[in-house]
Amino acid sequence: MLRQTDASKFEWFGKGKGYAALHAYIDDARGRVVGAWFSKNESTTGYVAALSIGLERYGLPMEIYSDRHTLFRSPQESSKHLTK
């Protein structure tokens, strides 16, 4: 089973009530949200909290797909050199 994850910062609670980042994990086959978490900004903490909810309710996925956000990889990953 594949789970996709991403976060979106938006005025989720109404215009003028502030922005929040919604972190979510979605079961790719069913299109079902299996874990979600709000925080002030997109963060590792938000992704881990949403993942924990999904693990507790639906178990361990075989694979997780995310975008190439630097929360998930080093910004130097594409560099051909180990040091600059």
FENSUL-V632482 format. One record per pair of residues at least 6 apart in sequence whose C-alpha atoms are under 6 Angstrom apart, sorted by the first residue. I is the first residue (numbers start at 0). J is the second residue. Records with the same first field share a line. If there is no record, write none. Layout:
# FENSUL-V632482
I: J, J
This chain:
# FENSUL-V632482
0: 60, 61
1: 27, 62, 63
2: 25, 26, 27, 63
3: 24, 25, 63, 64, 65
4: 23, 24, 65
5: 22, 23
6: 21, 22
7: 20, 21
8: 19, 20
9: 18, 19
10: 17, 18
19: 38, 39
20: 37, 38, 39, 40, 41
21: 36, 37
22: 35, 36, 45, 46
23: 34, 35
24: 32, 33, 34
25: 31, 32, 33
33: 53
34: 49, 52, 53
35: 49
36: 45, 49
